[in-house]
Amino acid sequence: MYFQNKSGELLYVDVDQTLDLLQKTTEQEDFVTELMTSIGENHPSYHIFKKIDPSERMTRTGIIEQLVSILRKHDIYQQYPKRLGRGEGI
């Protein structure tokens, strides 16, 4: 999957790694703060985590669940043409 940042640059995003990372953010209370420190302000995803870090746990969980849903849908749609090309069903 590719993500287009504000400057228009396309960045490769590994969906499985991203889903694992989002899972950690729901399981570990301080993970978002530690992650932001680790990746730094210039990282393309920094602004997403900056918005969810101060949010209350329920709000943060809702935001993360929505991101996971979007990623899963995108991943399914990306795999669909590949499977059809090989004659496989979904």
mmCIF file as gemmi writes it, N, C-alpha and C atoms, coordinates in Angstrom:
data_model
loop_
_atom_site.group_PDB
_atom_site.id
_atom_site.type_symbol
_atom_site.label_atom_id
_atom_site.label_alt_id
_atom_site.label_comp_id
_atom_site.label_asym_id
_atom_site.label_entity_id
_atom_site.label_seq_id
_atom_site.pdbx_PDB_ins_code
_atom_site.Cartn_x
_atom_site.Cartn_y
_atom_site.Cartn_z
_atom_site.occupancy
_atom_site.B_iso_or_equiv
_atom_site.pdbx_formal_charge
_atom_site.auth_seq_id
_atom_site.auth_asym_id
_atom_site.pdbx_PDB_model_num
ATOM 1 N N . MET Axp A 1 ? 0.843 -1.158 0 1 0 ? 1 A 1
ATOM 2 C CA . MET Axp A 1 ? 0 0 0 1 0 ? 1 A 1
ATOM 3 C C . MET Axp A 1 ? 0.897 1.233 0 1 0 ? 1 A 1
ATOM 4 N N . TYR Axp A 2 ? 0.438 2.282 -0.634 1 0 ? 2 A 1
ATOM 5 C CA . TYR Axp A 2 ? 1.198 3.533 -0.668 1 0 ? 2 A 1
ATOM 6 C C . TYR Axp A 2 ? 0.387 4.66 -0.04 1 0 ? 2 A 1
ATOM 7 N N . PHE Axp A 3 ? 1.091 5.548 0.626 1 0 ? 3 A 1
ATOM 8 C CA . PHE Axp A 3 ? 0.51 6.698 1.304 1 0 ? 3 A 1
ATOM 9 C C . PHE Axp A 3 ? 1.114 7.935 0.671 1 0 ? 3 A 1
ATOM 10 N N . GLN Axp A 4 ? 0.271 8.891 0.301 1 0 ? 4 A 1
ATOM 11 C CA . GLN Axp A 4 ? 0.783 10.131 -0.286 1 0 ? 4 A 1
ATOM 12 C C . GLN Axp A 4 ? 0.836 11.195 0.803 1 0 ? 4 A 1
ATOM 13 N N . ASN Axp A 5 ? 2.044 11.709 1.075 1 0 ? 5 A 1
ATOM 14 C CA . ASN Axp A 5 ? 2.164 12.739 2.106 1 0 ? 5 A 1
ATOM 15 C C . ASN Axp A 5 ? 1.803 14.105 1.535 1 0 ? 5 A 1
ATOM 16 N N . LYS Axp A 6 ? 1.858 15.128 2.379 1 0 ? 6 A 1
ATOM 17 C CA . LYS Axp A 6 ? 1.413 16.465 1.972 1 0 ? 6 A 1
ATOM 18 C C . LYS Axp A 6 ? 2.193 17.027 0.791 1 0 ? 6 A 1
ATOM 19 N N . SER Axp A 7 ? 3.451 16.637 0.653 1 0 ? 7 A 1
ATOM 20 C CA . SER Axp A 7 ? 4.256 17.155 -0.456 1 0 ? 7 A 1
ATOM 21 C C . SER Axp A 7 ? 4.01 16.389 -1.756 1 0 ? 7 A 1
ATOM 22 N N . GLY Axp A 8 ? 3.173 15.338 -1.693 1 0 ? 8 A 1
ATOM 23 C CA . GLY Axp A 8 ? 2.867 14.565 -2.884 1 0 ? 8 A 1
ATOM 24 C C . GLY Axp A 8 ? 3.732 13.333 -3.059 1 0 ? 8 A 1
ATOM 25 N N . GLU Axp A 9 ? 4.713 13.163 -2.186 1 0 ? 9 A 1
ATOM 26 C CA . GLU Axp A 9 ? 5.609 12.011 -2.263 1 0 ? 9 A 1
ATOM 27 C C . GLU Axp A 9 ? 4.86 10.742 -1.853 1 0 ? 9 A 1
ATOM 28 N N . LEU Axp A 10 ? 5.032 9.664 -2.625 1 0 ? 10 A 1
ATOM 29 C CA . LEU Axp A 10 ? 4.419 8.384 -2.296 1 0 ? 10 A 1
ATOM 30 C C . LEU Axp A 10 ? 5.361 7.587 -1.406 1 0 ? 10 A 1
ATOM 31 N N . LEU Axp A 11 ? 4.82 7.093 -0.302 1 0 ? 11 A 1
ATOM 32 C CA . LEU Axp A 11 ? 5.598 6.304 0.637 1 0 ? 11 A 1
ATOM 33 C C . LEU Axp A 11 ? 4.982 4.922 0.744 1 0 ? 11 A 1
ATOM 34 N N . TYR Axp A 12 ? 5.825 3.89 0.753 1 0 ? 12 A 1
ATOM 35 C CA . TYR Axp A 12 ? 5.334 2.525 0.902 1 0 ? 12 A 1
ATOM 36 C C . TYR Axp A 12 ? 4.943 2.281 2.352 1 0 ? 12 A 1
ATOM 37 N N . VAL Axp A 13 ? 3.779 1.674 2.559 1 0 ? 13 A 1
ATOM 38 C CA . VAL Axp A 13 ? 3.313 1.343 3.9 1 0 ? 13 A 1
ATOM 39 C C . VAL Axp A 13 ? 3.014 -0.151 3.937 1 0 ? 13 A 1
ATOM 40 N N . ASP Axp A 14 ? 3.669 -0.867 4.85 1 0 ? 14 A 1
ATOM 41 C CA . ASP Axp A 14 ? 3.397 -2.283 5.037 1 0 ? 14 A 1
ATOM 42 C C . ASP Axp A 14 ? 2.161 -2.396 5.933 1 0 ? 14 A 1
ATOM 43 N N . VAL Axp A 15 ? 1.078 -2.913 5.392 1 0 ? 15 A 1
ATOM 44 C CA . VAL Axp A 15 ? -0.192 -2.953 6.11 1 0 ? 15 A 1
ATOM 45 C C . VAL Axp A 15 ? -0.084 -3.8 7.374 1 0 ? 15 A 1
ATOM 46 N N . ASP Axp A 16 ? 0.543 -4.969 7.286 1 0 ? 16 A 1
ATOM 47 C CA . ASP Axp A 16 ? 0.659 -5.839 8.458 1 0 ? 16 A 1
ATOM 48 C C . ASP Axp A 16 ? 1.446 -5.169 9.577 1 0 ? 16 A 1
ATOM 49 N N . GLN Axp A 17 ? 2.552 -4.524 9.229 1 0 ? 17 A 1
ATOM 50 C CA . GLN Axp A 17 ? 3.345 -3.831 10.246 1 0 ? 17 A 1
ATOM 51 C C . GLN Axp A 17 ? 2.555 -2.682 10.862 1 0 ? 17 A 1
ATOM 52 N N . THR Axp A 18 ? 1.811 -1.975 10.043 1 0 ? 18 A 1
ATOM 53 C CA . THR Axp A 18 ? 1.011 -0.857 10.542 1 0 ? 18 A 1
ATOM 54 C C . THR Axp A 18 ? -0.088 -1.348 11.473 1 0 ? 18 A 1
ATOM 55 N N . LEU Axp A 19 ? -0.743 -2.447 11.113 1 0 ? 19 A 1
ATOM 56 C CA . LEU Axp A 19 ? -1.781 -3.006 11.98 1 0 ? 19 A 1
ATOM 57 C C . LEU Axp A 19 ? -1.189 -3.462 13.309 1 0 ? 19 A 1
ATOM 58 N N . ASP Axp A 20 ? -0.001 -4.074 13.281 1 0 ? 20 A 1
ATOM 59 C CA . ASP Axp A 20 ? 0.678 -4.482 14.518 1 0 ? 20 A 1
ATOM 60 C C . ASP Axp A 20 ? 0.987 -3.272 15.39 1 0 ? 20 A 1
ATOM 61 N N . LEU Axp A 21 ? 1.468 -2.212 14.769 1 0 ? 21 A 1
ATOM 62 C CA . LEU Axp A 21 ? 1.796 -0.994 15.496 1 0 ? 21 A 1
ATOM 63 C C . LEU Axp A 21 ? 0.544 -0.394 16.14 1 0 ? 21 A 1
ATOM 64 N N . LEU Axp A 22 ? -0.544 -0.342 15.397 1 0 ? 22 A 1
ATOM 65 C CA . LEU Axp A 22 ? -1.79 0.197 15.936 1 0 ? 22 A 1
ATOM 66 C C . LEU Axp A 22 ? -2.325 -0.667 17.074 1 0 ? 22 A 1
ATOM 67 N N . GLN Axp A 23 ? -2.122 -1.971 16.987 1 0 ? 23 A 1
ATOM 68 C CA . GLN Axp A 23 ? -2.533 -2.872 18.069 1 0 ? 23 A 1
ATOM 69 C C . GLN Axp A 23 ? -1.775 -2.539 19.354 1 0 ? 23 A 1
ATOM 70 N N . LYS Axp A 24 ? -0.479 -2.27 19.231 1 0 ? 24 A 1
ATOM 71 C CA . LYS Axp A 24 ? 0.32 -1.903 20.406 1 0 ? 24 A 1
ATOM 72 C C . LYS Axp A 24 ? -0.18 -0.613 21.038 1 0 ? 24 A 1
ATOM 73 N N . THR Axp A 25 ? -0.65 0.319 20.215 1 0 ? 25 A 1
ATOM 74 C CA . THR Axp A 25 ? -1.122 1.594 20.765 1 0 ? 25 A 1
ATOM 75 C C . THR Axp A 25 ? -2.376 1.415 21.606 1 0 ? 25 A 1
ATOM 76 N N . THR Axp A 26 ? -3.167 0.39 21.314 1 0 ? 26 A 1
ATOM 77 C CA . THR Axp A 26 ? -4.357 0.143 22.128 1 0 ? 26 A 1
ATOM 78 C C . THR Axp A 26 ? -4.024 -0.65 23.382 1 0 ? 26 A 1
ATOM 79 N N . GLU Axp A 27 ? -2.967 -1.444 23.336 1 0 ? 27 A 1
ATOM 80 C CA . GLU Axp A 27 ? -2.605 -2.294 24.472 1 0 ? 27 A 1
ATOM 81 C C . GLU Axp A 27 ? -1.712 -1.591 25.487 1 0 ? 27 A 1
ATOM 82 N N . GLN Axp A 28 ? -0.862 -0.686 25.04 1 0 ? 28 A 1
ATOM 83 C CA . GLN Axp A 28 ? 0.12 -0.047 25.917 1 0 ? 28 A 1
ATOM 84 C C . GLN Axp A 28 ? -0.162 1.453 25.996 1 0 ? 28 A 1
ATOM 85 N N . GLU Axp A 29 ? -0.533 1.907 27.175 1 0 ? 29 A 1
ATOM 86 C CA . GLU Axp A 29 ? -0.965 3.296 27.382 1 0 ? 29 A 1
ATOM 87 C C . GLU Axp A 29 ? 0.074 4.326 26.935 1 0 ? 29 A 1
ATOM 88 N N . ASP Axp A 30 ? 1.347 4.104 27.224 1 0 ? 30 A 1
ATOM 89 C CA . ASP Axp A 30 ? 2.391 5.092 26.924 1 0 ? 30 A 1
ATOM 90 C C . ASP Axp A 30 ? 3.057 4.886 25.561 1 0 ? 30 A 1
ATOM 91 N N . PHE Axp A 31 ? 2.589 3.916 24.802 1 0 ? 31 A 1
ATOM 92 C CA . PHE Axp A 31 ? 3.256 3.582 23.544 1 0 ? 31 A 1
ATOM 93 C C . PHE Axp A 31 ? 3.243 4.739 22.545 1 0 ? 31 A 1
ATOM 94 N N . VAL Axp A 32 ? 2.141 5.469 22.461 1 0 ? 32 A 1
ATOM 95 C CA . VAL Axp A 32 ? 2.037 6.561 21.483 1 0 ? 32 A 1
ATOM 96 C C . VAL Axp A 32 ? 3.075 7.64 21.775 1 0 ? 32 A 1
ATOM 97 N N . THR Axp A 33 ? 3.202 8.012 23.046 1 0 ? 33 A 1
ATOM 98 C CA . THR Axp A 33 ? 4.181 9.033 23.425 1 0 ? 33 A 1
ATOM 99 C C . THR Axp A 33 ? 5.598 8.567 23.11 1 0 ? 33 A 1
ATOM 100 N N . GLU Axp A 34 ? 5.9 7.317 23.443 1 0 ? 34 A 1
ATOM 101 C CA . GLU Axp A 34 ? 7.226 6.758 23.161 1 0 ? 34 A 1
ATOM 102 C C . GLU Axp A 34 ? 7.479 6.697 21.657 1 0 ? 34 A 1
ATOM 103 N N . LEU Axp A 35 ? 6.464 6.322 20.9 1 0 ? 35 A 1
ATOM 104 C CA . LEU Axp A 35 ? 6.59 6.232 19.448 1 0 ? 35 A 1
ATOM 105 C C . LEU Axp A 35 ? 6.869 7.6 18.839 1 0 ? 35 A 1
ATOM 106 N N . MET Axp A 36 ? 6.144 8.623 19.296 1 0 ? 36 A 1
ATOM 107 C CA . MET Axp A 36 ? 6.351 9.974 18.772 1 0 ? 36 A 1
ATOM 108 C C . MET Axp A 36 ? 7.775 10.448 19.036 1 0 ? 36 A 1
ATOM 109 N N . THR Axp A 37 ? 8.283 10.165 20.214 1 0 ? 37 A 1
ATOM 110 C CA . THR Axp A 37 ? 9.657 10.539 20.548 1 0 ? 37 A 1
ATOM 111 C C . THR Axp A 37 ? 10.631 9.807 19.636 1 0 ? 37 A 1
ATOM 112 N N . SER Axp A 38 ? 10.353 8.544 19.39 1 0 ? 38 A 1
ATOM 113 C CA . SER Axp A 38 ? 11.237 7.708 18.575 1 0 ? 38 A 1
ATOM 114 C C . SER Axp A 38 ? 11.271 8.135 17.104 1 0 ? 38 A 1
ATOM 115 N N . ILE Axp A 39 ? 10.104 8.429 16.514 1 0 ? 39 A 1
ATOM 116 C CA . ILE Axp A 39 ? 10.069 8.73 15.075 1 0 ? 39 A 1
ATOM 117 C C . ILE Axp A 39 ? 10.411 10.18 14.76 1 0 ? 39 A 1
ATOM 118 N N . GLY Axp A 40 ? 10.151 11.087 15.69 1 0 ? 40 A 1
ATOM 119 C CA . GLY Axp A 40 ? 10.477 12.495 15.471 1 0 ? 40 A 1
ATOM 120 C C . GLY Axp A 40 ? 9.433 13.227 14.647 1 0 ? 40 A 1
ATOM 121 N N . GLU Axp A 41 ? 9.492 14.548 14.714 1 0 ? 41 A 1
ATOM 122 C CA . GLU Axp A 41 ? 8.481 15.4 14.076 1 0 ? 41 A 1
ATOM 123 C C . GLU Axp A 41 ? 8.489 15.354 12.553 1 0 ? 41 A 1
ATOM 124 N N . ASN Axp A 42 ? 9.58 14.956 11.937 1 0 ? 42 A 1
ATOM 125 C CA . ASN Axp A 42 ? 9.666 14.939 10.474 1 0 ? 42 A 1
ATOM 126 C C . ASN Axp A 42 ? 9.092 13.672 9.85 1 0 ? 42 A 1
ATOM 127 N N . HIS Axp A 43 ? 8.73 12.699 10.666 1 0 ? 43 A 1
ATOM 128 C CA . HIS Axp A 43 ? 8.17 11.451 10.149 1 0 ? 43 A 1
ATOM 129 C C . HIS Axp A 43 ? 6.765 11.718 9.594 1 0 ? 43 A 1
ATOM 130 N N . PRO Axp A 44 ? 6.405 11.122 8.445 1 0 ? 44 A 1
ATOM 131 C CA . PRO Axp A 44 ? 5.095 11.376 7.829 1 0 ? 44 A 1
ATOM 132 C C . PRO Axp A 44 ? 3.898 11.036 8.731 1 0 ? 44 A 1
ATOM 133 N N . SER Axp A 45 ? 4.062 10.098 9.649 1 0 ? 45 A 1
ATOM 134 C CA . SER Axp A 45 ? 2.947 9.69 10.509 1 0 ? 45 A 1
ATOM 135 C C . SER Axp A 45 ? 2.888 10.445 11.829 1 0 ? 45 A 1
ATOM 136 N N . TYR Axp A 46 ? 3.862 11.282 12.077 1 0 ? 46 A 1
ATOM 137 C CA . TYR Axp A 46 ? 3.947 11.971 13.369 1 0 ? 46 A 1
ATOM 138 C C . TYR Axp A 46 ? 2.665 12.737 13.694 1 0 ? 46 A 1
ATOM 139 N N . HIS Axp A 47 ? 2.124 13.453 12.705 1 0 ? 47 A 1
ATOM 140 C CA . HIS Axp A 47 ? 0.939 14.285 12.965 1 0 ? 47 A 1
ATOM 141 C C . HIS Axp A 47 ? -0.278 13.467 13.38 1 0 ? 47 A 1
ATOM 142 N N . ILE Axp A 48 ? -0.379 12.232 12.892 1 0 ? 48 A 1
ATOM 143 C CA . ILE Axp A 48 ? -1.497 11.358 13.282 1 0 ? 48 A 1
ATOM 144 C C . ILE Axp A 48 ? -1.395 11.023 14.761 1 0 ? 48 A 1
ATOM 145 N N . PHE Axp A 49 ? -0.187 10.609 15.177 1 0 ? 49 A 1
ATOM 146 C CA . PHE Axp A 49 ? -0.002 10.233 16.574 1 0 ? 49 A 1
ATOM 147 C C . PHE Axp A 49 ? -0.074 11.446 17.5 1 0 ? 49 A 1
ATOM 148 N N . LYS Axp A 50 ? 0.317 12.597 16.993 1 0 ? 50 A 1
ATOM 149 C CA . LYS Axp A 50 ? 0.245 13.821 17.8 1 0 ? 50 A 1
ATOM 150 C C . LYS Axp A 50 ? -1.209 14.147 18.144 1 0 ? 50 A 1
ATOM 151 N N . LYS Axp A 51 ? -2.112 13.861 17.225 1 0 ? 51 A 1
ATOM 152 C CA . LYS Axp A 51 ? -3.531 14.136 17.47 1 0 ? 51 A 1
ATOM 153 C C . LYS Axp A 51 ? -4.151 13.134 18.441 1 0 ? 51 A 1
ATOM 154 N N . ILE Axp A 52 ? -3.732 11.872 18.38 1 0 ? 52 A 1
ATOM 155 C CA . ILE Axp A 52 ? -4.361 10.869 19.244 1 0 ? 52 A 1
ATOM 156 C C . ILE Axp A 52 ? -3.689 10.743 20.608 1 0 ? 52 A 1
ATOM 157 N N . ASP Axp A 53 ? -2.466 11.23 20.764 1 0 ? 53 A 1
ATOM 158 C CA . ASP Axp A 53 ? -1.757 11.069 22.035 1 0 ? 53 A 1
ATOM 159 C C . ASP Axp A 53 ? -2.485 11.716 23.21 1 0 ? 53 A 1
ATOM 160 N N . PRO Axp A 54 ? -2.913 12.983 23.11 1 0 ? 54 A 1
ATOM 161 C CA . PRO Axp A 54 ? -3.561 13.589 24.275 1 0 ? 54 A 1
ATOM 162 C C . PRO Axp A 54 ? -5.034 13.182 24.441 1 0 ? 54 A 1
ATOM 163 N N . SER Axp A 55 ? -5.565 12.447 23.502 1 0 ? 55 A 1
ATOM 164 C CA . SER Axp A 55 ? -6.974 12.056 23.562 1 0 ? 55 A 1
ATOM 165 C C . SER Axp A 55 ? -7.218 11.093 24.724 1 0 ? 55 A 1
ATOM 166 N N . GLU Axp A 56 ? -8.426 11.123 25.232 1 0 ? 56 A 1
ATOM 167 C CA . GLU Axp A 56 ? -8.793 10.163 26.265 1 0 ? 56 A 1
ATOM 168 C C . GLU Axp A 56 ? -8.761 8.771 25.663 1 0 ? 56 A 1
ATOM 169 N N . ARG Axp A 57 ? -8.609 7.778 26.517 1 0 ? 57 A 1
ATOM 170 C CA . ARG Axp A 57 ? -8.439 6.395 26.057 1 0 ? 57 A 1
ATOM 171 C C . ARG Axp A 57 ? -9.566 5.954 25.114 1 0 ? 57 A 1
ATOM 172 N N . MET Axp A 58 ? -10.814 6.257 25.449 1 0 ? 58 A 1
ATOM 173 C CA . MET Axp A 58 ? -11.934 5.83 24.603 1 0 ? 58 A 1
ATOM 174 C C . MET Axp A 58 ? -11.875 6.507 23.232 1 0 ? 58 A 1
ATOM 175 N N . THR Axp A 59 ? -11.551 7.782 23.211 1 0 ? 59 A 1
ATOM 176 C CA . THR Axp A 59 ? -11.433 8.509 21.945 1 0 ? 59 A 1
ATOM 177 C C . THR Axp A 59 ? -10.287 7.949 21.125 1 0 ? 59 A 1
ATOM 178 N N . ARG Axp A 60 ? -9.139 7.729 21.765 1 0 ? 60 A 1
ATOM 179 C CA . ARG Axp A 60 ? -7.966 7.188 21.083 1 0 ? 60 A 1
ATOM 180 C C . ARG Axp A 60 ? -8.274 5.813 20.502 1 0 ? 60 A 1
ATOM 181 N N . THR Axp A 61 ? -8.945 4.977 21.283 1 0 ? 61 A 1
ATOM 182 C CA . THR Axp A 61 ? -9.301 3.639 20.812 1 0 ? 61 A 1
ATOM 183 C C . THR Axp A 61 ? -10.23 3.726 19.602 1 0 ? 61 A 1
ATOM 184 N N . GLY Axp A 62 ? -11.196 4.643 19.629 1 0 ? 62 A 1
ATOM 185 C CA . GLY Axp A 62 ? -12.104 4.821 18.493 1 0 ? 62 A 1
ATOM 186 C C . GLY Axp A 62 ? -11.382 5.26 17.237 1 0 ? 62 A 1
ATOM 187 N N . ILE Axp A 63 ? -10.449 6.192 17.386 1 0 ? 63 A 1
ATOM 188 C CA . ILE Axp A 63 ? -9.658 6.665 16.242 1 0 ? 63 A 1
ATOM 189 C C . ILE Axp A 63 ? -8.835 5.522 15.666 1 0 ? 63 A 1
ATOM 190 N N . ILE Axp A 64 ? -8.19 4.764 16.541 1 0 ? 64 A 1
ATOM 191 C CA . ILE Axp A 64 ? -7.342 3.653 16.094 1 0 ? 64 A 1
ATOM 192 C C . ILE Axp A 64 ? -8.179 2.578 15.413 1 0 ? 64 A 1
ATOM 193 N N . GLU Axp A 65 ? -9.345 2.263 15.971 1 0 ? 65 A 1
ATOM 194 C CA . GLU Axp A 65 ? -10.214 1.264 15.341 1 0 ? 65 A 1
ATOM 195 C C . GLU Axp A 65 ? -10.647 1.706 13.948 1 0 ? 65 A 1
ATOM 196 N N . GLN Axp A 66 ? -10.906 2.992 13.766 1 0 ? 66 A 1
ATOM 197 C CA . GLN Axp A 66 ? -11.277 3.516 12.45 1 0 ? 66 A 1
ATOM 198 C C . GLN Axp A 66 ? -10.108 3.388 11.474 1 0 ? 66 A 1
ATOM 199 N N . LEU Axp A 67 ? -8.894 3.714 11.928 1 0 ? 67 A 1
ATOM 200 C CA . LEU Axp A 67 ? -7.708 3.563 11.075 1 0 ? 67 A 1
ATOM 201 C C . LEU Axp A 67 ? -7.509 2.107 10.667 1 0 ? 67 A 1
ATOM 202 N N . VAL Axp A 68 ? -7.672 1.196 11.615 1 0 ? 68 A 1
ATOM 203 C CA . VAL Axp A 68 ? -7.522 -0.233 11.325 1 0 ? 68 A 1
ATOM 204 C C . VAL Axp A 68 ? -8.552 -0.667 10.29 1 0 ? 68 A 1
ATOM 205 N N . SER Axp A 69 ? -9.786 -0.218 10.439 1 0 ? 69 A 1
ATOM 206 C CA . SER Axp A 69 ? -10.842 -0.563 9.49 1 0 ? 69 A 1
ATOM 207 C C . SER Axp A 69 ? -10.501 -0.082 8.08 1 0 ? 69 A 1
ATOM 208 N N . ILE Axp A 70 ? -10.029 1.148 7.978 1 0 ? 70 A 1
ATOM 209 C CA . ILE Axp A 70 ? -9.65 1.709 6.677 1 0 ? 70 A 1
ATOM 210 C C . ILE Axp A 70 ? -8.504 0.915 6.063 1 0 ? 70 A 1
ATOM 211 N N . LEU Axp A 71 ? -7.498 0.593 6.864 1 0 ? 71 A 1
ATOM 212 C CA . LEU Axp A 71 ? -6.353 -0.169 6.355 1 0 ? 71 A 1
ATOM 213 C C . LEU Axp A 71 ? -6.768 -1.552 5.879 1 0 ? 71 A 1
ATOM 214 N N . ARG Axp A 72 ? -7.617 -2.213 6.638 1 0 ? 72 A 1
ATOM 215 C CA . ARG Axp A 72 ? -8.059 -3.56 6.243 1 0 ? 72 A 1
ATOM 216 C C . ARG Axp A 72 ? -8.858 -3.518 4.949 1 0 ? 72 A 1
ATOM 217 N N . LYS Axp A 73 ? -9.754 -2.539 4.815 1 0 ? 73 A 1
ATOM 218 C CA . LYS Axp A 73 ? -10.53 -2.407 3.578 1 0 ? 73 A 1
ATOM 219 C C . LYS Axp A 73 ? -9.604 -2.145 2.396 1 0 ? 73 A 1
ATOM 220 N N . HIS Axp A 74 ? -8.658 -1.246 2.581 1 0 ? 74 A 1
ATOM 221 C CA . HIS Axp A 74 ? -7.724 -0.914 1.508 1 0 ? 74 A 1
ATOM 222 C C . HIS Axp A 74 ? -6.912 -2.142 1.109 1 0 ? 74 A 1
ATOM 223 N N . ASP Axp A 75 ? -6.454 -2.895 2.088 1 0 ? 75 A 1
ATOM 224 C CA . ASP Axp A 75 ? -5.649 -4.084 1.818 1 0 ? 75 A 1
ATOM 225 C C . ASP Axp A 75 ? -6.46 -5.123 1.05 1 0 ? 75 A 1
ATOM 226 N N . ILE Axp A 76 ? -7.718 -5.304 1.416 1 0 ? 76 A 1
ATOM 227 C CA . ILE Axp A 76 ? -8.581 -6.255 0.708 1 0 ? 76 A 1
ATOM 228 C C . ILE Axp A 76 ? -8.765 -5.825 -0.743 1 0 ? 76 A 1
ATOM 229 N N . TYR Axp A 77 ? -9.029 -4.543 -0.976 1 0 ? 77 A 1
ATOM 230 C CA . TYR Axp A 77 ? -9.227 -4.05 -2.344 1 0 ? 77 A 1
ATOM 231 C C . TYR Axp A 77 ? -7.95 -4.153 -3.171 1 0 ? 77 A 1
ATOM 232 N N . GLN Axp A 78 ? -6.79 -3.982 -2.53 1 0 ? 78 A 1
ATOM 233 C CA . GLN Axp A 78 ? -5.523 -4.099 -3.25 1 0 ? 78 A 1
ATOM 234 C C . GLN Axp A 78 ? -5.255 -5.546 -3.649 1 0 ? 78 A 1
ATOM 235 N N . GLN Axp A 79 ? -5.665 -6.499 -2.808 1 0 ? 79 A 1
ATOM 236 C CA . GLN Axp A 79 ? -5.408 -7.913 -3.078 1 0 ? 79 A 1
ATOM 237 C C . GLN Axp A 79 ? -6.419 -8.509 -4.057 1 0 ? 79 A 1
ATOM 238 N N . TYR Axp A 80 ? -7.603 -7.934 -4.157 1 0 ? 80 A 1
ATOM 239 C CA . TYR Axp A 80 ? -8.666 -8.481 -4.994 1 0 ? 80 A 1
ATOM 240 C C . TYR Axp A 80 ? -8.239 -8.663 -6.452 1 0 ? 80 A 1
ATOM 241 N N . PRO Axp A 81 ? -7.69 -7.634 -7.134 1 0 ? 81 A 1
ATOM 242 C CA . PRO Axp A 81 ? -7.281 -7.834 -8.532 1 0 ? 81 A 1
ATOM 243 C C . PRO Axp A 81 ? -6.159 -8.865 -8.67 1 0 ? 81 A 1
ATOM 244 N N . LYS Axp A 82 ? -5.272 -8.937 -7.695 1 0 ? 82 A 1
ATOM 245 C CA . LYS Axp A 82 ? -4.178 -9.906 -7.756 1 0 ? 82 A 1
ATOM 246 C C . LYS Axp A 82 ? -4.734 -11.321 -7.724 1 0 ? 82 A 1
ATOM 247 N N . ARG Axp A 83 ? -5.703 -11.547 -6.86 1 0 ? 83 A 1
ATOM 248 C CA . ARG Axp A 83 ? -6.286 -12.883 -6.742 1 0 ? 83 A 1
ATOM 249 C C . ARG Axp A 83 ? -7.063 -13.253 -7.995 1 0 ? 83 A 1
ATOM 250 N N . LEU Axp A 84 ? -7.781 -12.296 -8.575 1 0 ? 84 A 1
ATOM 251 C CA . LEU Axp A 84 ? -8.517 -12.569 -9.807 1 0 ? 84 A 1
ATOM 252 C C . LEU Axp A 84 ? -7.561 -12.922 -10.935 1 0 ? 84 A 1
ATOM 253 N N . GLY Axp A 85 ? -6.424 -12.259 -10.98 1 0 ? 85 A 1
ATOM 254 C CA . GLY Axp A 85 ? -5.429 -12.525 -12.012 1 0 ? 85 A 1
ATOM 255 C C . GLY Axp A 85 ? -4.872 -13.937 -11.938 1 0 ? 85 A 1
ATOM 256 N N . ARG Axp A 86 ? -4.896 -14.51 -10.743 1 0 ? 86 A 1
ATOM 257 C CA . ARG Axp A 86 ? -4.403 -15.877 -10.556 1 0 ? 86 A 1
ATOM 258 C C . ARG Axp A 86 ? -5.541 -16.885 -10.597 1 0 ? 86 A 1
ATOM 259 N N . GLY Axp A 87 ? -6.758 -16.398 -10.848 1 0 ? 87 A 1
ATOM 260 C CA . GLY Axp A 87 ? -7.901 -17.297 -10.921 1 0 ? 87 A 1
ATOM 261 C C . GLY Axp A 87 ? -8.425 -17.73 -9.562 1 0 ? 87 A 1
ATOM 262 N N . GLU Axp A 88 ? -8.073 -16.994 -8.512 1 0 ? 88 A 1
ATOM 263 C CA . GLU Axp A 88 ? -8.517 -17.352 -7.172 1 0 ? 88 A 1
ATOM 264 C C . GLU Axp A 88 ? -9.751 -16.549 -6.801 1 0 ? 88 A 1
ATOM 265 N N . GLY Axp A 89 ? -10.55 -17.092 -5.923 1 0 ? 89 A 1
ATOM 266 C CA . GLY Axp A 89 ? -11.669 -16.35 -5.346 1 0 ? 89 A 1
ATOM 267 C C . GLY Axp A 89 ? -11.2 -15.612 -4.108 1 0 ? 89 A 1
ATOM 268 N N . ILE Axp A 90 ? -12.075 -14.832 -3.577 1 0 ? 90 A 1
ATOM 269 C CA . ILE Axp A 90 ? -11.712 -14.086 -2.362 1 0 ? 90 A 1
ATOM 270 C C . ILE Axp A 90 ? -12.08 -14.889 -1.148 1 0 ? 90 A 1
